[in-house]
Amino acid sequence: MDYSGKVVVITGASSGIGEQSAEKFAKLHANVVLVSRNEKRLQEIATKLSKYNIEAFAYACDISNKDQVDKMGKIIIEKFGKIDVLVNNAGFGIYNTVEKTKINEMESQISTNFLGMMYCTKTFLQKMLEQRSGHIVNVASVAGSIGIPGMASYCASKFAMLGFSESLFHELKGTGVGITVVSPIMVRTNFFNHESFGKMPRYSATSLDSKTVANAVVRAASSPRIEIVVPQIVRFVIWLKQTFPYLINPIVGEIFRKSVKSKLD
């Protein structure tokens, strides 16, 4: 697909899935707006993307701060006059039991992963509706469908993202605006660099490259589907859990309780 002249806003664009998605959209000739708190890194990526002869605009913003997001939206709309794709990708996780996780650590995950997505969506949705075109891509996780011990707040934020997106999906029917959730399994990014993960193995044999997920993000930007699970086969696992919870939950719980115990011992 050719995105010539399109404007794509990507949060969490300073690394991982966000950075790779920005490059893939740039290769398709889209103008990209790179958003994260790390201004220096954003400028480096913007410079790198300039080789594709597109406009890469770096904007430092803490998306958990609604006033900053509101200001960002006004500046971007004023500069470009429109928005075609919004990729809500920013997010992070902290690994610990609920008992030992501090309240501010729980709040910070919800604020960035869920409220940040909601702030950005509200900021740009009205413009999309006026245009009668546009697409929102919310990067969630399989953890938005399966509760993982040690990741309660992160899972809560992604469960919330999935529910919000499903509701909005129905509301947007017939408006020309779409929304699709991308839900990957473990991805090889700096997500696991947080000190809470300690000496745990960072990745499994099934973990994904961020480029693979970025491909799904680009597909999602023009997809009529509500959710794309990466890899697709994992949707069967989600179906099993939702259909036969009394069989699957004990298995999932035991696997992850062992990992939590080994981390905390």
N, C-alpha and C positions, 0 to 999 in steps of 0.2 A: 504493500500500500504506500502511496506517495503522500507524505504529510507536508508538502510544500506550502509555506505560508501559514501553517497551523501553529498554534501556541500551546505548548505543553508545560504545565507547572508540576514539579516533582519535589515533594518534601523528603527529608532524609537523603538528600542527593549527594552528600559529601563522601559516601563510601558504599560498598556492597551493592545491593539490589538497586538502590536509587541511582548510583553513579552509572552502573551498567545500563539501566533503563534509559538514562539521559543520552548515553552514547548511541544506543540503538535507535532512538527517536531522531537524533541528529543525523544519523546515516540515512534516514528516510526523509531528510530535508526539513524537519520541524525546527522551529525556534523553541529553545528550551529555557525555562526559568528554574534555576537551581536554588533550592531552599534548604537551609539547615542552620545550626548555630555557629558552625565553623566557617567563618568568612574566608580565612586564608585558603583553606582547602577548596572551597567553592570557586575561588578565583583561579586556582590552579586547574581545576576541571574545566572551567569556562574557556581558559586559554587553550587547553588541549582540544576542546570541541570546535574551536574556531576553524580548524582545518577542513571542516565539512561545509564551509561557506554558509553557515547559519548564524543567527544571533543567539548567543548563550549569555543569559543575564543572571548574575549571582546576587542573591538577596539573603542576608543573614537575618534569621528570625527564630525565636523560640515559639514553636507552635502551641505550646501549652499556655501561652499568654494571649488571651483573646484580643487585647488591645493591640498587641504587636501584629497579630494576624489580620485584624481589621485594617490597620495601616498598610500592611503588605498588599492586601487585596486592592485597595484604592490605587496604590502606586502602580501595580502591574496592569490593572485595567486601563489606567490613564496612559500608560506607556504603550501598550499593545492594542488597546481598543476592544479586545475580546479574549476569550479563553476557550480552547477546544478540548483539552484533556487536562484533568486534575488527577495526579497520582498521589494518593495519601499513603506514603510509605514509611514515614518516620515512626520509630518505635524502639523500645528496649525492654529487657527483662532482668529481673533479679531472682536468683535461685535461693530459696530458703523455705522452711515451713512457715505457716501462718503465725504460729506461736512466736517464732523468733524474728519474723520480719517486722521492722519498725513501721508505724503508721505512715510516716512521711515517705517511706519507700513504696508502700502500697499506693499512696496518693499520687506520687510522681509517675508511676507506670500508667495509672488510669488517665492522668492529666495529659500525658504525651500521646499514648497509644489510642485512646478513645476520644477524649475531649478535643485534642489537637485535630484529629480527623473531622470531628463535628464542626469545630470553628472554621476550618478551611472549606469544608463543604458549604456551610452557610454563607461564607464570604463570597464564593464564586458561583453558587447555584443560581442566584437571581439573574446574573448576566447570561448564563447558559439558557435559562428559560426565555429570556428576552430574545435571544438569538434563535431559539427553537432548535438548538443543536449543541452538542457537547457530550462528553462522557467522563464519568468519575470512576477511577479504578482504586479500590481500597485493598491494600496489601495486608491480609490477615495472616492466618496460620491454621494448620490442622489442629493446633491447640485452641482454635475457636470452636471446635466441635467435640474435642476430647479433653476432659479435665486431667491435668498432669500434676501429681503431687510435687510440691516444691516450687510450683509456678502458678499458684492460685491467682494472684493479682494479674499476672500477664494473661492467663487464660480468661479471666473475667473481662479484661479489656478487649480481647479478640472475640469472645462470645458476644459482647455488646456491639462490637463493630459489625459482626455478621447479622445480628438482629436489626440494627439500625439500617443496614444496607438493604436487607430484604423488605423492610417496610417502605423505604424510599423507592425501591425498584417498582413496587406496585403503584405508588403515588405518581411516578413519572411516566406511566403508560400514556402514549399519545402526545407527549410534549416535545418529542424530538431529542430529549436528553436521556441518556442511559447510565446505568451503574452496574459494575461487575466487581466481584470480590475475587482476588487471587489468594488461594490458601495452599502454601507449600509446606512440605515437611521440613526437617532440619536443613538449613542452608549454611554453606561455608562462608561466613562473614565475620566481622568483629563483634557480632552480637554476644559471643561467648567470652569476650575479653574482660567482661565485668568481673571484679574480684570475687563476687559471690559464687562463681562457678568453681573457684579453687583449682584443684588439680584434676578435676573430672576430665575424662576424654572429651575433647572439643567436638569431634564429629564421628558419626558412625559410617559404616560402609555404604549406607543408602543416602547419605547426605548429598545435597544438591549444590552445584556450582551456581553462583549468583547470576551468571549469564543465562542459565536455563530458566530461572525465575523471571529475569528481565524479558526474555522472549515471550513468556506467558503474559507479562504486563502489557507488552505491545499488542498481543492478540486480544487481550481483554479490552483495550481501548476502542475496539470496533465490534465487540461481541454483543449479541443479544442475550447472552446467558447471565444468570444471577451469580454464579460462582464457577471458577475454574480451579480444580484441585490439581496440584503438581507434586508427584506424577499422578496421572489419572487413575491408576490402579488403587491408590490410597482411598479413593472415594468408596471403594468396596468395604474397606475397613471401617470407615465412618458409617456406612449403611449398616454393617453388622452391629456396631455399637448402638446405633439408634433403634435398630429393629429387635435386637436380642441383648438388651443392657444387662439382664440378670446373668448372662453367660460371659459377656465381654468385660464388663466392669471389674469383676474380681481378678481377671487375668491382667488387665492393664494396671490395676491398682498394685498388684503384687510386684510386677516388673519395676514400676517406678518407686515403690516404697523401698525396694532393695537399693536403688540408685541413691535415694535420699539418705538412707542409713549409712551407706558406704562413704558418702560425702561428708556427713556430719560426725562420723566416728573418728 
